[in-house]
Amino acid sequence: MDIRIHPEVKIGHVHLTVADLERSLKFYRGLLGFEITSNYANQVVFLSAGGYHHHIGLNTWAGKSAEPPPEGSTGLYHFALLYPNRKELARILKRLFEVNYKIEGASDHGLTESIYLKDPDGNGVELYADRPSDQWPVNEEGHLLMTTKPLNVIDLLSELDNDF
């Protein structure tokens, strides 16, 4: 018998072990714009968007300067931050370009438009915006068709044309 999770369950937060809290805060707070909601003994910081208790937890419980897992090992591949619309995704992409932050990839998945980068500890971070669900491609059986095509970055940034 298959069981199904309640359809309103959502992933609430991600908690990451990091080597240096200040370095990670420069990324999550300084670059991406999350706000600190609490800080405990300079070992744990919780960050939020929009006043939620926390979306991201950062800790140094493994010790300062802890080594990341080696490439090719199991663990977190990436976590994703869902932006509310294309314009907000374009804003963060512009910000990444302005500070010359390395982008690992940018893909059009049919359902989403995604930008990939790594945080200072090498954790994969996907920044994405969903297309409206009525535009999601499906096959004959009604299953979603995810693709991986190059993201049209110029088209995405054109969302900001009226901001200048």
C-alpha positions in Angstrom: 0.0 0.0 0.0 1.3 3.4 -1.0 1.0 6.2 1.5 1.0 9.8 0.5 2.3 12.7 2.4 -0.2 15.5 3.1 -0.2 17.9 0.1 0.4 20.9 2.3 3.6 19.6 3.8 6.6 21.8 2.8 10.3 21.7 3.4 10.7 24.3 6.2 14.4 24.9 6.4 17.9 23.6 5.8 20.5 23.5 8.5 24.2 23.4 7.3 27.5 22.8 9.1 29.9 25.5 8.0 33.6 26.2 8.7 33.3 29.9 9.4 30.1 31.7 10.4 31.2 35.1 9.4 32.2 33.9 5.9 28.8 32.1 5.5 27.0 35.2 6.7 28.7 37.3 4.1 27.1 34.9 1.5 23.7 34.2 3.0 23.1 37.7 4.5 25.4 40.0 2.6 24.9 38.5 -0.9 21.5 36.7 -0.9 19.9 39.1 1.6 18.6 36.8 4.4 18.0 38.3 7.8 19.4 37.0 11.1 16.6 35.9 13.4 18.7 34.5 16.2 22.3 33.7 17.1 23.6 31.3 19.9 27.0 31.5 21.4 28.7 32.3 18.1 28.1 28.7 17.0 24.7 28.8 15.5 22.9 31.5 13.4 19.4 31.2 12.1 18.4 33.2 9.0 15.0 34.1 7.5 13.2 35.7 4.6 10.1 37.7 5.4 10.1 37.2 9.2 9.8 33.4 9.4 11.6 31.9 12.4 14.3 30.4 10.1 14.8 29.1 6.6 18.5 28.5 7.0 20.5 27.4 10.0 24.3 27.6 10.1 26.5 26.0 12.7 30.1 25.3 13.5 29.5 22.3 15.7 32.0 20.2 13.8 34.6 22.9 14.7 35.8 26.0 13.0 37.6 25.4 9.7 35.9 21.9 9.4 36.6 20.3 6.0 33.8 19.8 3.5 33.0 16.3 2.4 35.1 15.1 -0.6 33.7 15.4 -4.1 31.8 12.3 -5.1 30.6 11.4 -1.6 27.1 11.2 -0.4 25.3 14.1 1.2 23.6 17.3 0.2 23.7 17.8 -3.6 22.1 21.2 -3.4 19.1 22.9 -1.8 16.9 25.3 -3.6 15.6 28.8 -2.9 12.3 29.5 -4.6 11.9 33.1 -5.7 8.3 34.4 -6.0 8.7 35.4 -9.7 11.0 35.9 -12.6 11.7 39.5 -11.7 13.0 38.6 -8.3 15.2 35.9 -9.8 16.5 38.4 -12.3 17.3 40.8 -9.5 19.5 38.2 -7.7 21.1 37.2 -10.9 22.0 40.9 -11.6 23.4 41.1 -8.0 25.6 38.0 -8.6 27.0 39.6 -11.8 27.6 42.9 -10.0 29.7 41.3 -7.3 31.3 38.9 -9.8 30.1 35.8 -7.9 30.9 32.5 -9.7 27.8 30.9 -11.2 28.1 27.2 -11.6 25.3 26.9 -14.1 22.0 28.3 -15.4 19.2 26.1 -16.7 15.7 26.2 -18.1 14.0 23.1 -16.8 10.7 23.7 -18.5 8.9 24.0 -15.1 11.5 26.3 -13.6 14.3 28.7 -14.5 17.3 28.0 -12.3 20.7 29.5 -11.4 23.3 27.3 -9.6 26.1 28.4 -7.4 28.1 27.1 -4.4 28.2 28.7 -0.9 31.6 29.3 0.7 31.6 25.7 2.1 30.9 24.2 -1.3 27.2 23.5 -0.6 25.2 23.6 -3.8 22.5 26.3 -3.9 19.9 26.6 -6.6 18.1 29.9 -7.0 14.9 29.4 -9.1 11.5 30.7 -10.1 8.6 28.4 -11.1 6.8 29.0 -14.3 3.0 29.2 -13.9 1.8 25.6 -13.4 -0.5 25.8 -16.4 2.6 26.2 -18.5 4.4 23.1 -17.1 5.1 20.6 -19.9 3.6 17.1 -19.5 3.8 13.9 -21.5 1.0 11.7 -22.8 0.6 10.0 -19.3 0.3 13.4 -17.6 3.8 13.2 -16.0 5.8 16.4 -15.8 8.5 16.8 -18.4 11.6 18.3 -16.8 14.2 19.4 -19.3 17.7 20.8 -18.9 18.3 23.5 -21.5 20.5 26.6 -21.3 18.8 29.5 -19.5 18.2 32.5 -21.6 19.9 34.9 -19.3 19.3 38.0 -21.4 15.6 37.3 -21.5 15.5 36.8 -17.7 17.4 40.1 -17.1 14.9 41.9 -19.4 12.5 41.5 -16.5 14.4 44.4 -15.0 14.1 46.8 -18.0 11.5 49.0 -16.3 13.6 49.3 -13.2 16.1 51.7 -14.8 
